[in-house]
Amino acid sequence: MKTAKQVRREAKRLFRLCFVNGLLDEGRVRRVVQGVVQANRRAGPVLLAHFLHLMRLDRVRHTAEVESATPLPADLQASVQADLMRRYGPGVSVSFAQDPALIGGMRVKVGSDVYDGSVRAELAALEKSF
């Protein structure tokens, strides 16, 4: 019987095998999951749970949410998307949203990184300094 640490290590190894040129390959993910299910091992469900956890973390790391007070023009959206792809790699999916509460500026969240250049954040920082 494998320990939890060994199962996590094996899930990481299988997860790394799913990458092609730095991007997660959906076909490889399917083959890994099918192989674990067909092996019908006792540690299979725990292994798949940790594998799913790694998949979710990767998806969050490669998803960018851009919020602005007003809709951004197409050229600015393209520029922001190009900058995010240059910084985080070509696998980043970018979504744009409108949030009037920001008052002005932009807020970008990629994984756990948050870049807040909004007027609301500046006002909050100014209020905190008093």
Disulfide bonds with the S-S distance in Angstrom:
none
